[in-house]
Each structure stands twice: as structure tokens, then as C-alpha cells.
Amino acid sequence: MAKVVSVAGPIPRHRAEERRLWIMKQVRTNVVPRIILILMGALYLLPFYWMITLALKSNAELTLTPPTLYPHHLEWVNFKNAVDAIPFGRFFKNTVIITIASVLASIFSNTVIAYGFSRIQWPGRDKIFFVVVATIFMPFPVILVALFDIFAKLHWINTYLPLIIPLCFGSPILIFLMRQFMMQLPQEVSDAAKIDGASELRIFAQIVLPQALPAIGVVAILSAIGAWNDFLGPLVYLQDQAKYTLAIGLTYFQSTHDIRYNLLMAASVLVVLPVIVLFLFFQRAFVEGISVGSIK
């Protein structure tokens, strides 16, 4: 019995065209965006990579021309020498104190203010909120002289109070984020609690705050990063070396020692590392708070 062999004919032209269009769509929507994101990520990581590379190079390798792309001999002792070159422990302690106090002040003030702008109805609420948001566009150097004069009359210069107390009155951008998040919470739950006799303080503490934890996490991360990296504030208000922060300590390192870029980069890595670790641990809460708070 003869076998019948079927030979597949050529793919129809319209099916080939559909397949080509599908491949082009996949490349345009999946492949190209990923390649662009990878290149942008590498571009943003390049300064940090170069900082680590310089921190691990020896003095002799720093003088090579052209510079090496990676350290041939890892000099881990540079980190110890950088810590010993300046009062790193004291500066670290001062920065931690300011950062923790700033985070607590920011969480308390911004949540309370945002609750008043989002969950309580009162005359002129939206107009005053627009004024608060408009202060975002006011640069800090414009009001620096006036603030310094006020703090000088209060005898707060050379203390941590000018760096912490202003945060007790809220930050416009953080108030905006918290308000947008709280406006998405169901108003019916608050109304039912009021019918049951709950006060605004109890509604705020037991109903709104537990639901606003992602936004509070964003406020905590942003305020912590801002306080940790703040340079202008400590530079203006702190005059005693014993009260310097790490941001000022790096400048102090350059002014009191011969510029050794490997030690300077090693100290910079130690300053940046806690911020990176903080974001990596809490990035899910950060992304959730930002994304949920931006959609109404």
C-alpha cells in the first residue's frame, strides 16, 4: 500500500504578514523598552560603580594614565583609613540623631495636616491647601536669611533645633502625598464611626492611620533621605565641629587633609550605603505608597 506524503505548502501571504506584525509589536512593546531601561539603569549606576572603584584603589593605581576601569588590587584598608581620618563615629551619631528626630516629626505633622485637608470639611479648606502646595515652588535660599534671623533671636543657632523643629509644621510635598492617599480611603467608614460617637482623634488614630501605613512609609523614607543627605542646613546652622553631620564631615575631610581620592570615595561609600540599604529594605512600601497615592 503506497504511503501518501503530504507536503506542506508555503505559508499564506496574509499569515506571514500577521506573524511579522506580531513580532514587530513584541519587539516594540517588550524588547525595546527593556533595553532602554537597562541602559538607563547602567547609566545611573555608573557614578556609584566609579566611586566604589576609586575607593578600592591604591595610591599608586590612582596615578595611572589612562585610569584603570577596575582595581587590580583591592585596598579594603582604605575604608578603615577614611574612618580614622575624621571623627566618623561622632558625625555618624549626629546624623542618626537628626534623621530619627526628623522622621518622627515628619510623620506626626504631615499625617495630622493631611487628615485635616482630606477628611474634615471646613470653610476655605481647598483654597488654603492650594496655597500650601504653591510653597513647593519657593526655593529654600529665598527664605534662608529670614529663617536664620528668627533662629538667631531664639538662640537656636549651633543646635539641632533649626533642622528638626521646622519639620513639625509639615512639608508641602509630603502633605500633598498624604492628602491624596487619605482622600481615597472610604468616607463611609469615618461617617459610621461618627454615628457611633467616635471623635475625630479616635477616627484618625484607629481608622485612618492603620489604612495609611503605605503612605506613612513613603513619608518616613523621603524625610529620612532628606535629613541624611542635607548639606545646606547643617552648614548654615551648625558651627561646632562636634555637632557636624556626615555631609559636612566630607567637606571637613577635604579641608583638613591632603586630597586622597581613594579615602574620600571610601568615606562617600560609607555615607551613601545606609540610604541604599534603607531603600532596598522598604522599596515595596515606597512604591506602593507612591503608586496608590497618585491614583484617585
DRENVEXVO-219336 format. One record per residue: residue in three letters; x, z, y of N, C-alpha, C, O in turn. Coordinates in steps of 0.1 Angstrom, whole numbers, plus 2048, in hexadecimal, padded with zeros to 3 digits. Layout:
AlaXZYXZYXZYXZY ...
end
This chain:
Met8098007F480080080080980080C81280980E Ala8067F781580F7F582180C80082B80080382D Lys81680583181480F83B8128098498177FE84C Val80880F85080580985D80D81186880B81D869 Val81680B86E81F81287881980E88681880388A Ser81681988D81081789A81B8198A58228238A5 Val81D80F8AD8278108B78208138C481880C8C9 Ala82581E8CA81F8228D78238188E282E8148E3 Gly8198148E981C80B8F382181290082281E900 Pro82480A90982981091681F81991D81381691C Ile82482392481A82C92B81382493681981D93D Pro8068269377FF81F94180582294F80A82C951 Arg80481895780A81996580482496D80B82B974 His7F782696C7F18319747F583F96F7F6848977 Arg7F78409617FB84D95C80A85096080D85B963 Ala81284696082084896582084C974829854978 Glu81884597B81784998A81285798C81885E994 Glu80885B98480486998580F87398181087D987 Arg81687097682187997282C87A97D83188497F Arg82F86E98383986E98D83587799983D87E99F Leu82887599D82387D9A882388C9A58258959AD Trp81F89099881F89E99482D8A499582F8AF999 Ile83789C9908458A199184A8A399F8508AD9A2 Met8468999A884A89A9B68438A79BC8498AD9C4 Lys8378A99B88308B59BE8378C29B98388CB9C1 Gln83A8C29AC8418CE9A784F8D19AE8528DC9B1 Val8568C69B08638C79B78618CC9C68688D49CB Arg8578C69CC8548C99DA84F8D89DC8528DE9E6 Thr8478DC9D38408EA9D48488F59CE8469009D2 Asn8508F29C38578FD9BC8668FC9BD86C9069BF Val86C8F09BB87A8EF9BA8808F09C88898F89CA Val87C8E89D18828E89DF8808F59E688A8FA9EC Pro8758FC9E68749099ED87E9139E788491B9EE Arg87F9139DA88991C9D389791A9D789F9239D9 Ile89B90D9D88A89099DC8AB90E9EA8B69139ED Ile8A190C9F38A3910A018A491FA028AC924A09 Leu89C9269FA89C9359FA8AA93A9F58AF9449FA Ile8AF9349EB8BC9389E58C79359EF8D093E9F1 Leu8C792A9F68D1927A008D0931A0C8DA935A11 Met8C4934A108C293DA1B8C694BA178CD953A1F Gly8C394FA0B8C795CA068D795DA058DC968A09 Ala8DD953A018EC952A008F2953A0E8FC959A11 Leu8EB94CA188F094CA268EF95AA2C8F895FA33 Tyr8E4962A298E396FA2E8EC979A278F0983A2D Leu8EF976A1A8F897FA1390797DA1690F985A13 Leu90A971A1C91896EA1E91F978A2792A97CA23 Pro91997DA32921987A3A923994A3292E99AA33 Phe919998A2A91B9A4A229269A2A1892E9ACA15 Tyr926997A12931994A0893E994A0E948999A09 Trp93F98EA1A94C98EA2195199CA2595D99FA25 Met9479A4A2994A9B2A2D9509B9A2195A9C1A22 Ile94A9B8A1594F9BEA0995C9B9A059659C0A01 Thr95E9ACA0796B9A6A039769ABA0C9819AEA07 Leu9749ACA1997E9B1A229819C0A1F98C9C5A20 Ala9769C7A1B9789D6A189819D8A0C9879E3A0B Leu9829CFA039899D19F79979CA9F799E9C99ED Lys99B9C4A029A89BDA039B29C7A089B09D1A0F Ser9BF9C4A049CA9CCA099CE9C7A179CA9BCA1B Asn9D79CEA1D9DC9CAA2A9E49BDA2A9E29B5A33 Ala9EB9BBA1F9F39AFA1E9EA9A3A1C9EC998A21 Glu9DF9A5A149D6999A119CE996A1E9C998AA1F Leu9CC99FA279C599CA339CC992A3C9C698BA44 Thr9D9992A3B9E198AA449E397BA3E9E9973A45 Leu9DE979A329E096BA2C9D8961A349CD963A39 Thr9DE955A359D794AA3C9D993DA339E493AA2F Pro9CD937A2F9C093BA329BB947A2A9C194BA20 Pro9B194EA2F9AD95AA289A7958A1A9A194DA17 Thr9AA961A119A5960A03996962A0399096AA0B Leu98F95B9FA98095D9F997C9699F197096D9F2 Tyr98596F9EA98397C9E39909849E299A97E9E2 Pro98F9919E199B9999E09A29979D299C9989C8 His9AF9949D39B69939C69B99A09C09BA9A19B3 His9BB9AA9C89BD9B89C39B39C19CA9B49C29D6 Leu9AA9C89C29A09D09C89A69DD9CD9AC9E59C5 Glu9A59DF9DA9AA9EB9E099F9F59E399A9F69EE Trp99B9FC9D8990A069DA994A129E398BA199E8 Val9A0A149E49A5A1F9EC9A2A1D9FB9A2A27A03 Asn99EA119FF99AA0EA0D98EA17A1198DA1BA1C Phe985A19A08979A21A0B97DA2FA0D977A36A16 Lys986A35A0598AA42A08992A43A15990A4DA1C Asn99AA3AA189A2A3AA24999A39A3099BA3FA3B Ala98EA31A2F985A2FA3A97DA3CA3D97BA40A48 Val979A43A32972A50A3497CA5BA3A977A63A42 Asp988A5AA36992A64A3B996A61A4999BA6AA51 Ala995A54A4E999A50A5B991A56A66996A58A71 Ile984A58A6397BA5DA6D973A69A67973A6AA5B Pro96DA72A6F964A7CA69958A76A6394DA79A68 Phe959A6FA5894EA68A52943A71A4E937A6EA50 Gly947A7CA4793DA85A43934A8BA4E928A8DA4C Arg93BA8FA59933A94A6492AA8AA6A91EA8DA6D Phe92FA7EA6C927A73A7291BA70A68910A6DA6D Phe91EA70A5B913A6DA51908A78A528FDA75A52 Lys90DA85A53903A90A548FAA8FA608EEA91A60 Asn901A8BA6C8F9A8AA788EFA7EA778E3A80A7C Thr8F3A73A718EAA68A6F8DEA6BA668D3A67A69 Val8E1A73A5C8D6A77A528CCA80A598C0A7EA58 Ile8D1A89A618C8A92A688BFA8BA728B3A8DA72 Ile8C5A82A7A8BDA7AA838B3A71A7C8A8A6FA80 Thr8B7A6BA718AFA62A698A3A69A63898A64A64 Ile8A5A74A5D89AA7CA57890A81A62884A7FA60 Ala895A86A6D88CA8AA77885A7FA7D879A80A81 Ser88BA73A7F884A67A84879A62A7B86FA5EA80 Val87CA63A6E872A5EA64866A67A6585AA62A65 Leu868A74A6585DA7EA65855A7CA72848A7CA71 Ala85CA7BA7D855A79A8A84DA6CA8A842A6CA8F Ser853A62A8584CA55A8583FA55A7C835A4FA80 Ile841A5BA70835A5BA6782AA63A6D81EA5EA6D Phe82DA6EA73822A76A7981BA70A8580FA6EA85 Ser823A6BA8E81EA66A9B817A59A9880CA57A9D Asn81DA4FA91817A42A9080AA42A87801A3BA8A Thr809A4BA7D7FDA4CA757F2A52A7D7E6A4DA7D Val7F5A5CA857EAA62A8D7E5A59A987D9A57A9A Ile7EEA52A9F7EAA49AAA7E3A3DAA47D9A39AA9 Ala7E8A38A997E1A2CA927D3A30A8E7CAA28A8E Tyr7D1A3CA897C4A41A857BAA41A917AFA3DA8F Gly7BFA46A9C7B7A46AA87B3A38AAD7A8A36AB2 Phe7BCA2EAAB7B9A21AAF7B1A19AA57ACA0EAA9 Ser7B0A1DA997A9A15A8F79CA1BA89793A14A86 Arg79CA29A88790A2FA81787A37A8A77CA3BA86 Ile78BA39A96782A40AA077EA37AAB786A30AB1 Gln771A37AAE76CA2FAB976BA37AC6766A42AC6 Trp772A32AD0772A38ADD773A2EAE8779A23AE5 Pro76EA30AF476EA26AFE77CA22B02785A2AB04 Gly77EA15B0378BA0FB08796A0FAFD7A1A0DB00 Arg792A11AF079CA12AE67A4A06AE47B0A06AE4 Asp79D9FAAE37A49EEAE17AD9EAAED7B89E4AEB Lys7A89ECAF97B09E9B057BD9F1B067C79ECB09 Ile7BC9FEB037C8A06B037D1A02AF77DDA02AF9 Phe7CB9FEAEC7D49F9AE17DC9EDAE57E79EBAE2 Phe7D59E4AED7DC9D8AF17E89DBAFB7F29D5AFA Val7E69E5B037F19EAB0C7FC9EFB038089EDB06 Val7F99F7AF98039FDAF080B9F2AE98179F2AE9 Val8049E8AE480B9DDADD8139D5AE781E9CFAE4 Ala80F9D3AF48169CCAFE8249D2B0182D9CBB05 Thr8259DFAFE8329E5B0183D9E1AF78499E4AF9 Ile8399DAAEC8439D5AE384C9CCAEA8589CBAE7 Phe8479C4AF484F9BAAFB8589C0B0685F9B9B0D Met8589CDB088609D4B1286D9D7B0C86E9E0B03 Pro8789D1B108859D4B0A88A9E3B0E8879E8B18 Phe8919E9B048959F6B0689E9F8B1289DA03B18 Pro8A89EFB158B19F2B208A99F3B2D8AF9F8B37 Val89D9EDB2E8959EEB3B8929FCB3E892A00B4A Ile88EA04B3488AA12B37895A1CB33893A28B34 Leu8A1A17B308ACA20B2C8B0A29B378B2A35B35 Val8B1A24B438B6A2DB4F8ABA37B528AFA43B54 Ala89FA34B52894A3DB54894A48B49892A54B4C Leu895A44B3D895A4EB328A1A57B338A0A63B31 Phe8ACA52B368B8A5AB378B7A64B438BBA70B41 Asp8B0A60B4E8AEA6AB598A4A75B548A6A80B58 Ile89AA71B4D890A7BB48897A85B3F895A91B40 Phe89FA80B358A5A88B2B8B0A91B328B2A9CB2D Ala8B7A8CB3C8C1A94B438BAAA0B4A8C0AABB4A Lys8AFA9DB508A8AA8B578A2AB3B4D8A1ABEB50 Leu8A0AAEB4189BAB7B368A7ABEB2F8A5AC6B26 His8B3ABAB338C0AC0B2D8C0ABCB1E8C5AC4B16 Trp8BCAB0B1B8BDAABB0D8C8AA2B0A8CAA9EAFE Ile8D0A9FB148DCA96B128E6A9DB098E8AAAB0A Asn8ECA96B008F6A9BAF68EFAA4AEB8F5AACAE5 Thr8E2AA1AE98DAAA7ADE8D3A9BAD78D3A90ADB Tyr8CDA9FACB8C6A95AC38B8A93AC88B1A8AAC3 Leu8B3A9BAD28A5A9AAD68A2A8DADC897A88AD9 Pro8AAA86AE48A6A79AE98A5A6EADF89EA64AE1 Leu8ABA71AD38AAA67AC889EA6AABF89AA61AB7 Ile898A75AC088DA79AB7880A7BABE876A76AB9 Ile880A82AC9873A85AD086BA79AD485FA79AD2 Pro871A6EAD9869A62ADD862A5DAD1857A57AD3 Leu867A5EAC5860A59AB9853A61AB684AA5CAAE Cys852A6DABB846A75AB983AA70AC182EA74ABF Phe83CA66AC9831A5FAD182EA51ACC827A4AAD2 Gly834A4EAC0830A41ABA839A36ABE83FA36AC9 Ser839A2BAB683FA1FAB9835A14AB882DA13AAF Pro835A0BAC282AA00AC38299F8AB781E9F6AB2 Ile8349F3AB18349EBAA682F9F2A998279EDA91 Leu8339FFA9882EA07A8C820A0BA8E818A0BA84 Ile81BA0EA9A80DA10A9D805A04A997FAA06A93 Phe80A9F9A9D8029ECA9A8019EAA8A7F69E7A85 Leu80C9ECA8380C9EBA748029F5A6E7FA9F1A65 Met803A01A727FAA0CA6C7ECA09A707E3A0BA67 Arg7E9A05A7C7DBA02A807D59F7A787CA9F8A73 Gln7DD9ECA767D89E1A6F7D59E4A607CB9E0A5A Phe7DD9EDA5B7DB9F2A4D7CE9FBA4C7C69F9A43 Met7CDA04A557C2A0DA557B4A06A587AAA0BA53 Met7B49FCA5F7A89F4A627A29EEA567979EAA55 Gln7AB9ECA4B7A69E6A3F7A09F0A357999ECA2C Leu7A29FCA3879CA06A2F78DA07A31788A06A3D Pro785A09A27776A09A28772A14A32775A20A30 Gln76AA10A3C765A1AA4575AA22A3F757A2DA44 Glu753A1DA35748A24A2F74CA32A29745A3BA29 Val759A32A2475EA3FA1E75FA4AA2975BA55A27 Ser764A46A34765A4FA3F757A54A44755A5FA48 Asp74EA4AA45740A4DA4A73AA57A40733A60A44 Ala73CA55A33736A5EA2973CA6CA2A735A76A28 Ala749A6DA2D74FA7AA2F74AA81A3B748A8DA3B Lys747A79A46742A7FA52734A85A4F730A90A54 Ile72CA7EA4771EA82A4471FA8FA3C717A98A3D Asp729A91A3472BA9DA2C731AA8A34733AB3A2F Gly734AA6A41739AB0A4A748AB1A4B74DABBA51 Ala74FAA7A4775EAA7A48762AA4A5675CA9BA5D Ser76CAAAA5B771AA8A6877BA9CA6877FA97A5E Glu77EA97A74787A8CA75795A8FA6F79BA87A69 Leu799A9BA717A6AA0A6C7A6A9FA5D7B0A9BA56 Arg79BAA4A5779AAA4A48799A96A4379FA93A38 Ile792A8DA49791A7FA4579EA78A467A2A71A3D Phe7A5A7BA517B3A76A527BCA7AA477C4A72A42 Ala7BCA87A447C6A8DA3B7C2A8AA2C7CBA88A24 Gln7B5A8AA297B2A89A1B7ACA7CA167ACA79A0A Ile7A8A73A207A3A66A1C7ACA5BA217AFA52A19 Val7B0A5BA2D7B7A4FA337C6A4FA2F7CBA45A2A Leu7CCA5BA307DBA5CA2D7DEA58A1E7E7A50A1C Pro7D7A5DA147DAA59A077D9A4AA047E0A449FC Gln7CFA43A0B7CEA35A0A7D8A2DA127DAA21A10 Ala7DEA33A1C7E8A2CA257F6A2FA217FFA2CA29 Leu7F9A33A15806A36A11810A2AA1181BA2BA15 Pro80BA1DA0D814A12A0F818A0FA1D824A0CA20 Ala80FA11A27812A0FA3581BA1AA3A825A17A42 Ile819A26A35822A31A39830A2FA3383AA32A3A Gly831A29A2783EA26A22846A1BA2B852A1CA2D Val83EA12A30844A08A39849A0EA46854A0CA4A Val841A17A4B845A1FA57851A27A5585AA27A5D Ala852A2DA4985EA36A4686AA2DA45875A31A4A Ile869A21A3E875A19A3C87AA13A49886A13A4C Leu870A0EA51874A08A5E87AA12A67884A0FA6E Ser874A1EA6887AA28A71887A2DA6C890A30A74 Ala889A2EA5F896A33A598A1A29A5C8ACA2CA60 Ile89EA1CA5A8A8A12A5D8ABA11A6C8B7A10A70 Gly8A1A13A758A3A12A838ACA1EA878B5A1CA8F Ala8A9A2AA828B1A36A868BFA35A808C9A39A87 Trp8C1A30A748CEA2FA6E8D7A26A758E3A28A77 Asn8D1A1AA798D9A10A808DAA11A8F8E0A09A96 Asp8D3A1BA958D2A1CAA38E0A1EAA98E8A27AA5 Phe8E4A16AB38F1A17AB98F0A1BAC88F7A23ACD Leu8E6A14ACF8E5A16ADD8E1A24AE18E6A2AAEA Gly8D7A2AAD98D2A37ADC8DDA42ADB8DFA49AE5 Pro8E4A43AD08EFA4DACF8FAA4AAD9900A54ADD Leu8FDA3EADB907A3BAE5904A40AF390DA44AFA Val8F8A3FAF78F4A44B048F2A53B058F6A59B0F Tyr8ECA59AFB8E7A67AFC8F1A71AF68F1A7CAFA Leu8FAA6CAED903A76AE6911A74AED916A69AEE Gln916A80AF1923A80AF792EA88AF093AA86AF2 Asp92AA90AE6933A98ADF936A91AD292DA8CACB Gln943A90ACE947A89AC2941A8FAB693FA88AAC Ala93FA9CAB693AAA3AAA92CA9FAA7927AA2A9C Lys925A98AB0917A94AAF915A85AAD90AA81AAC Tyr920A7EAAC91FA70AAA918A6CA9D919A74A93 Thr912A60A9D90DA5BA90916A50A8B921A4DA90 Leu913A4BA7F91BA41A7991DA34A81928A2EA81 Ala912A30A88913A24A9091EA26A9B926A1DA9E Ile91EA32AA1928A35AAB935A37AA5940A34AAB Gly935A3DA99942A3FA9294AA33A8F956A34A90 Leu944A28A8C94BA1BA8A952A17A9795EA12A96 Thr94BA18AA2952A15AAF95DA1FAB2968A1BAB7 Tyr95BA2BAAF965A36AB1971A32AA897DA35AAC Phe96FA2DA9C97AA29A93983A1EA9998FA1FA98 Gln97CA14A9F984A0AAA598CA0EAB2997A09AB4 Ser987A18AB998DA1CAC6998A26AC39A1A27ACC Thr999A2DAB89A3A37AB69ADA33AAB9B7A3BAA9 His9ABA28AA49B5A24A9A9B8A15A9C9B1A0DAA3 Asp9C4A11A979C8A03A979BD9FCA8E9B9A01A84 Ile9B99F0A939AF9E9A8C9B49E4A7F9BC9DAA7E Arg9AF9EAA749B29E6A679A49E2A6199C9EAA5D Tyr9A29D5A609959D0A5D9919D4A4F9849D4A4C Asn99A9D6A469959DAA3898F9E8A399859EAA32 Leu9959F1A4098F9FFA429829FEA4A979A05A47 Leu9829F6A549769F5A5C96A9EFA5495F9F4A55 Met96D9E5A4C9639DFA4395F9E9A389539E9A34 Ala9689F1A339659FBA2995BA05A2F951A09A29 Ala95EA0AA3B955A13A42947A0CA4593DA13A43 Ser947A00A4893B9F9A4B9329F7A3E9269F9A3F Val9399F5A339329F4A2692BA02A23920A02A1E Leu932A0DA2592DA1AA23921A1DA2C918A24A28 Val921A17A38916A1AA4190AA11A3D8FEA16A3E Val90CA05A399019FCA368FB9FFA288EF9FDA26 Leu903A04A1F8FEA06A118F2A0FA108E9A0BA08 Pro8F0A1AA178E4A22A158D7A1BA1A8CDA1DA14 Val8D8A12A248CDA0AA288C9A01A1D8BD9FFA1A Ile8D29FAA178CF9F1A0C8C99F8A008BF9F39FA Val8CFA039FC8C9A0B9F18BBA0F9F48B2A0F9EC Leu8B9A14A018ABA18A058A1A0DA03896A0F9FE Phe8A5A01A0889C9F6A078999F29F888E9EE9F4 Leu8A49F29F08A29ED9E28999F79DA8929F39D2 Phe89AA049DE891A0E9D7883A0D9DB879A0F9D3 Phe880A099E8873A0A9ED86E9FC9F28659FB9FA Gln8749F19EC8709E49F18629E09ED85B9D99F4 Arg85D9E69E184F9E39DD8459E99E783C9E29EB Ala8479F59EB83E9FC9F58409F5A028369F3A09 Phe84B9F0A0684D9E9A128469DCA1383F9DAA1C Val8479D4A088419C7A088329C9A0782A9C2A0E Glu82D9D3A0081F9D59FE8199D9A0C80E9D5A10 Gly81F9E2A1381A9E7A1F81A9DCA2A8119DCA32 Ile8249D4A2A8259C9A3481A9BEA318139BAA3A Ser8199BAA248109B0A208019B4A227F99ACA27 Val7FE9C0A1D7F09C4A1E7EC9C7A2C7E19C4A30 Gly7F59CDA347F29D0A427F19C4A4B7EC9C5A56 Ser7F69B8A467F59ACA4F7E99A4A4C7E799AA53 Ile7E19A7A427D599FA3F7C99A8A417C79B3A3C Lys7C09A2A497B39A9A4C7A89A3A4479D9A8A45 
end
